[in-house]
Structures are given as C-alpha cells and as structure tokens.
C-alpha cells in the first residue's frame, strides 16, 4: 500500500524520468502508448544497496514497447526480461507483458505489478529470466515506495 496522492503515484510510474529514478534506468524520452521507449540501465537513486547491484550493468541497453496508458489506472509495457547479455540479440524472442495497475483504497493507493508471458520465452532462457525476476517486482514496488517517501517533487 502506498501512502501518497494518487496523481503522484501515477507520475512516479508513467513519467519516464521519475520511473527511471527509482527503477534504475535513464530513458531517452517520454512513455507514449504504441511506441518504443529506449534507454540504458543506470543505478537507482533511491536505494544505495540496489544501486550497487545495478552498477555492473550500467549502460546496458533497456528497451520497452509501451502498450497501454490508461490515466490514473493502468500502465503496461512489453519487454525482454533479464536482457542483460550484450552479446545476445533478444529481438527475435517473444516479450513478456508488465502491467502496473493502480486502485484507490481506504489505506492509500494499491499498486499491483504483474508480468505475464514467460511461457512463450525460449526454453533455454525461460528459467533464467524467471529466476532473475522472482521477487523482483516486489522489490521494485519497495523502490517506488522509497521514491515516493523522498517527497522531492
């Protein structure tokens, strides 16, 4: 449960600059439905321990295809999960779908993050991608919470 105004949580997720600060990416432009967003991994600005873990991947390309933006309710994108090997071309592989859903509840804002489509990944990479993402979204939800706690917008 996030203790922040609904519009502030929405901006943290859908504004590519704000998203990048907590997620750990630098995106070259805004998120626009139906378009690709391109950037690179940079360490998160909200958690020094996570930033240290991300540091070896600094500069690794990061690409998503923004699927849907339904204001104040839903943001989704497709991507190649755990696409960190610069020698591997992920372009021919199927993507997974990541969805961020927001709902106002009595206690604050409920953020639900889901990722689907692992079953379509090549079997040689599927287990590795699932393992890398196991618990990863719960961790990212904590980074969103830390970002919002900074209150520096």
C-alpha positions as CSV (number, residue, x, y, z in Angstrom):
1,X,0.0,0.0,0.0
2,X,1.4,3.4,-1.0
3,X,0.8,6.4,1.2
4,X,0.9,9.1,-1.4
5,X,-1.6,11.0,-3.6
6,X,-2.9,9.1,-6.5
7,X,-1.6,11.5,-9.1
8,X,1.9,11.4,-7.5
9,X,2.0,7.6,-7.7
10,X,0.8,7.8,-11.3
11,X,3.6,10.2,-12.2
12,X,6.2,8.0,-10.5
13,X,5.1,5.1,-12.7
14,X,4.3,6.8,-16.0
15,X,6.8,9.8,-16.2
16,X,9.8,8.2,-17.7
17,X,12.3,10.4,-15.8
18,X,10.6,9.7,-12.4
19,X,10.3,6.0,-13.3
20,X,14.0,5.9,-14.1
21,X,15.0,7.4,-10.8
22,X,13.5,4.5,-8.8
23,X,13.7,1.7,-11.3
24,X,17.3,2.3,-12.3
25,X,17.1,3.4,-16.0
26,X,17.7,6.5,-18.0
27,X,15.0,6.7,-20.7
28,X,15.6,8.9,-23.8
29,X,12.1,10.3,-24.0
30,X,8.5,10.0,-22.6
31,X,6.5,6.9,-22.4
32,X,3.9,7.0,-25.2
33,X,1.4,4.3,-25.9
34,X,2.2,2.3,-29.0
35,X,5.8,3.4,-29.1
36,X,9.1,2.1,-28.0
37,X,11.0,3.7,-25.1
38,X,14.7,3.3,-25.3
39,X,17.3,3.9,-22.6
40,X,20.0,2.3,-20.6
41,X,20.5,0.9,-17.1
42,X,21.8,3.3,-14.5
43,X,21.8,2.7,-10.8
44,X,18.6,3.6,-8.9
45,X,18.7,6.9,-7.0
46,X,16.6,5.7,-4.0
47,X,18.5,2.7,-2.6
48,X,22.3,2.5,-2.3
49,X,22.3,-1.3,-1.9
50,X,20.3,-1.8,-5.1
51,X,22.4,0.8,-6.8
52,X,25.5,-1.2,-6.1
53,X,23.9,-4.3,-7.5
54,X,22.9,-2.4,-10.7
55,X,26.3,-0.8,-11.2
56,X,27.9,-3.7,-13.2
57,X,25.0,-3.3,-15.7
58,X,25.4,0.5,-16.1
59,X,25.0,1.4,-19.7
60,X,23.3,-1.9,-20.7
61,X,20.5,-1.1,-23.3
62,X,17.0,-1.0,-22.0
63,X,14.0,-1.1,-24.3
64,X,10.3,-1.5,-23.8
65,X,7.3,-1.2,-26.1
66,X,4.6,0.8,-24.3
67,X,1.3,-1.0,-24.7
68,X,-1.3,1.0,-22.7
69,X,-1.6,4.1,-20.7
70,X,-5.0,4.5,-19.1
71,X,-4.7,7.6,-17.0
72,X,-4.6,7.1,-13.2
73,X,-5.4,3.4,-13.6
74,X,-3.1,1.3,-15.8
75,X,0.3,1.4,-17.5
76,X,1.8,-1.5,-19.3
77,X,4.8,-2.4,-21.5
78,X,6.3,-5.3,-23.2
79,X,10.0,-6.1,-22.9
80,X,12.6,-8.8,-23.0
81,X,13.1,-9.8,-19.3
82,X,16.6,-10.1,-18.0
83,X,18.0,-8.9,-21.3
84,X,21.5,-8.0,-20.0
85,X,23.9,-10.0,-22.2
86,X,25.3,-7.5,-24.7
87,X,26.4,-10.5,-27.0
88,X,22.8,-11.8,-27.2
89,X,20.3,-10.5,-29.7
90,X,16.9,-10.6,-28.0
91,X,15.0,-9.0,-30.8
92,X,13.7,-12.3,-32.2
93,X,12.4,-13.5,-28.8
94,X,8.9,-13.0,-27.6
95,X,8.4,-10.4,-25.0
96,X,6.6,-10.5,-21.6
97,X,3.9,-8.0,-20.6
98,X,4.4,-5.9,-17.5
99,X,1.4,-4.2,-16.1
100,X,1.1,-1.6,-13.3
101,X,-2.4,-1.2,-12.0
102,X,-3.4,1.5,-9.5
103,X,-6.5,1.5,-7.3
104,X,-7.6,3.8,-4.6
105,X,-8.4,2.0,-1.4
106,X,-9.1,3.3,2.1
107,X,-5.5,2.8,3.2
108,X,-3.9,4.6,0.2
109,X,-3.1,3.5,-3.3
110,X,-2.8,-0.2,-4.1
111,X,-0.1,-0.8,-6.8
112,X,-0.4,-4.2,-8.4
113,X,2.5,-5.2,-10.7
114,X,2.2,-8.3,-12.8
115,X,4.4,-9.8,-15.5
116,X,3.0,-12.5,-17.9
117,X,4.2,-14.4,-20.9
118,X,7.2,-16.3,-19.5
119,X,5.8,-19.4,-21.0
120,X,6.5,-18.0,-24.5
121,X,10.2,-17.4,-23.9
122,X,12.7,-19.8,-25.4
123,X,13.2,-22.7,-23.1
124,X,17.0,-22.1,-22.9
125,X,16.3,-18.6,-21.4
126,X,13.0,-19.1,-19.6
127,X,14.3,-20.5,-16.3
128,X,17.0,-17.8,-16.1
129,X,14.5,-15.0,-16.8
130,X,12.0,-16.3,-14.2
131,X,14.7,-16.7,-11.6
132,X,16.0,-13.2,-12.2
133,X,12.5,-11.8,-11.9
134,X,11.5,-13.9,-8.9
135,X,10.6,-11.4,-6.3
136,X,12.0,-8.6,-8.4
137,X,8.7,-6.8,-8.8
138,X,8.0,-6.9,-5.1
139,X,11.5,-5.3,-4.7
140,X,10.7,-2.7,-7.4
141,X,7.4,-1.9,-5.5
142,X,9.5,-1.1,-2.5
143,X,11.7,1.2,-4.6
144,X,8.6,3.1,-5.7
145,X,7.6,3.4,-2.1
146,X,11.1,4.8,-1.2
147,X,10.9,7.2,-4.1
148,X,7.6,8.5,-3.0
149,X,8.8,8.8,0.6
150,X,11.5,11.2,-0.6
151,X,8.8,13.7,-1.4
152,X,11.1,15.8,-3.5
153,X,8.7,16.5,-6.5
